[in-house]
Amino acid sequence: MKIKLTLIATMVASMFLTNCGGGEGETKKSFAEEMAAESEAAEAEEASNDMENIGIGPIKELTFPETIDMDMAKAGEAVFESKCAACHKPGKKFIGPAPIGIYERRNPAWVMNMILNPEEMVEKDPIAKRLMAEYLSPMANQNLTEEEARSVAEYFRTLK
């Protein structure tokens, strides 16, 4: 008899616990699921902020024309090959990040400022600090002119 009462009490308790809290169709998230959702939301907000960040340097705004200037891009490719290719590979992570798809992740003015002013960017800019922590290698200042940096930026637009 004692076993039957215990069994019945256990069944009632488990039904109560199963039905407790939340409305119909509502499921409770585990702690891990809640943490993952918060992390995704923070990453989405960070990505949005990344696109608004223009960095630190002489470039305050850069809006690309609709069509790519292929002559400028060709000059930028030559600069990239001679000054940047030792650390950056267009389609893959290397010593530094891959430039392919850069304008989906970064504001064009930020890219220009990173090229022109890498020391101060790594010291003060939150994105550059994150990249430094990830790659463990500071971006070298290649002392490019604004014109050279702009041509490299145009070359990045051709990378698919």
C-alpha positions as CSV (number, residue, x, y, z in Angstrom):
1,M,0.0,0.0,0.0
2,K,2.8,2.3,0.9
3,I,4.4,1.8,-2.5
4,K,1.1,2.5,-4.3
5,L,0.8,5.8,-2.4
6,T,4.4,6.8,-3.2
7,L,3.9,5.9,-6.8
8,I,0.7,7.9,-7.0
9,A,2.3,10.9,-5.2
10,T,5.3,10.7,-7.6
11,M,3.0,10.7,-10.7
12,V,0.9,13.6,-9.4
13,A,4.1,15.6,-8.6
14,S,5.6,14.9,-12.0
15,M,2.3,15.9,-13.7
16,F,2.2,19.1,-11.7
17,L,5.9,19.9,-12.5
18,T,5.4,19.2,-16.2
19,N,2.3,21.4,-16.5
20,C,3.6,24.2,-14.3
21,G,4.5,27.6,-15.8
22,G,4.1,29.0,-19.2
23,G,1.0,29.0,-21.4
24,E,0.0,26.6,-24.1
25,G,2.8,25.9,-26.6
26,E,5.3,27.9,-24.5
27,T,8.5,26.1,-23.7
28,K,11.1,27.2,-21.2
29,K,14.6,27.8,-22.6
30,S,17.5,26.2,-20.9
31,F,20.2,28.4,-19.4
32,A,22.5,27.5,-22.3
33,E,19.8,28.5,-24.8
34,E,19.2,31.8,-23.0
35,M,23.0,32.6,-23.0
36,A,23.3,31.7,-26.7
37,A,20.4,34.0,-27.5
38,E,21.9,36.8,-25.5
39,S,25.3,36.2,-27.2
40,E,23.7,36.3,-30.7
41,A,21.9,39.5,-29.8
42,A,25.1,41.1,-28.6
43,E,27.0,40.0,-31.7
44,A,24.2,41.4,-34.0
45,E,24.4,44.8,-32.1
46,E,28.2,44.7,-32.3
47,A,28.1,44.0,-36.0
48,S,25.7,46.9,-36.5
49,N,28.0,49.2,-34.5
50,D,31.0,47.9,-36.5
51,M,29.3,49.2,-39.7
52,E,28.8,52.6,-38.1
53,N,32.4,52.9,-36.8
54,I,34.6,54.9,-39.1
55,G,37.7,54.4,-37.1
56,I,40.4,56.9,-36.1
57,G,42.3,58.8,-38.8
58,P,42.0,61.2,-41.7
59,I,39.0,59.7,-43.4
60,K,35.7,60.9,-42.1
61,E,33.4,59.4,-44.8
62,L,33.8,57.2,-47.8
63,T,30.9,56.4,-50.1
64,F,31.6,54.3,-53.1
65,P,30.2,55.1,-56.5
66,E,27.8,52.5,-57.9
67,T,30.3,51.1,-60.5
68,I,33.8,49.9,-59.7
69,D,36.6,52.0,-61.2
70,M,38.6,49.1,-62.7
71,D,41.7,51.2,-63.4
72,M,41.8,52.3,-59.8
73,A,41.1,48.7,-58.7
74,K,44.0,47.4,-60.9
75,A,46.4,49.9,-59.3
76,G,45.1,48.9,-55.9
77,E,45.7,45.2,-56.6
78,A,49.3,46.1,-57.5
79,V,49.7,48.0,-54.2
80,F,48.1,45.1,-52.3
81,E,50.4,42.6,-53.9
82,S,53.5,44.6,-53.1
83,K,52.6,45.8,-49.6
84,C,49.8,43.7,-48.1
85,A,49.9,40.2,-49.5
86,A,52.6,39.0,-47.0
87,C,50.0,39.2,-44.3
88,H,46.6,39.1,-46.1
89,K,45.2,36.6,-48.5
90,P,42.1,37.7,-50.4
91,G,40.0,34.6,-49.7
92,K,41.3,33.3,-46.4
93,K,42.5,34.2,-42.9
94,F,46.2,34.4,-42.7
95,I,48.4,36.6,-40.5
96,G,45.6,39.1,-40.9
97,P,42.0,38.9,-41.9
98,A,40.9,38.2,-45.4
99,P,39.7,41.3,-47.3
100,I,37.0,39.4,-49.2
101,G,33.6,40.7,-48.1
102,I,35.2,43.4,-45.9
103,Y,32.5,45.9,-46.7
104,E,29.9,43.5,-45.4
105,R,31.7,43.7,-42.0
106,R,33.3,47.2,-41.9
107,N,32.5,50.7,-42.9
108,P,34.7,51.8,-45.9
109,A,36.0,54.8,-44.0
110,W,37.1,52.4,-41.2
111,V,39.0,50.3,-43.7
112,M,40.8,53.3,-45.1
113,N,41.7,54.6,-41.6
114,M,43.0,51.1,-40.7
115,I,45.3,51.2,-43.7
116,L,46.4,54.8,-43.1
117,N,46.6,54.9,-39.3
118,P,47.1,51.3,-38.0
119,E,49.1,52.2,-34.8
120,E,46.5,54.5,-33.4
121,M,43.6,52.3,-34.5
122,V,45.0,49.2,-32.7
123,E,45.6,51.4,-29.6
124,K,42.2,53.1,-29.5
125,D,39.6,51.6,-31.8
126,P,37.4,48.7,-30.4
127,I,37.3,46.8,-33.7
128,A,41.0,47.0,-34.3
129,K,41.6,45.9,-30.6
130,R,39.4,42.8,-31.2
131,L,41.3,42.0,-34.4
132,M,44.6,42.4,-32.6
133,A,43.4,40.0,-29.9
134,E,42.2,37.5,-32.5
135,Y,45.2,37.6,-34.8
136,L,47.9,38.5,-32.3
137,S,49.8,40.6,-34.9
138,P,49.5,44.3,-35.3
139,M,48.8,45.7,-38.7
140,A,52.1,47.2,-40.1
141,N,52.0,50.7,-41.3
142,Q,53.0,50.6,-45.0
143,N,52.9,54.4,-45.2
144,L,50.5,54.5,-48.1
145,T,49.2,57.7,-49.4
146,E,45.5,58.3,-49.3
147,E,45.4,57.7,-53.1
148,E,47.1,54.4,-52.7
149,A,44.9,53.4,-49.8
150,R,41.8,54.4,-51.8
151,S,43.0,52.2,-54.7
152,V,43.4,49.3,-52.4
153,A,39.9,49.9,-51.0
154,E,38.6,49.9,-54.6
155,Y,40.4,46.6,-55.3
156,F,38.7,45.1,-52.2
157,R,35.4,45.8,-54.0
158,T,36.3,43.4,-56.8
159,L,36.9,40.5,-54.5
160,K,34.1,38.0,-54.6
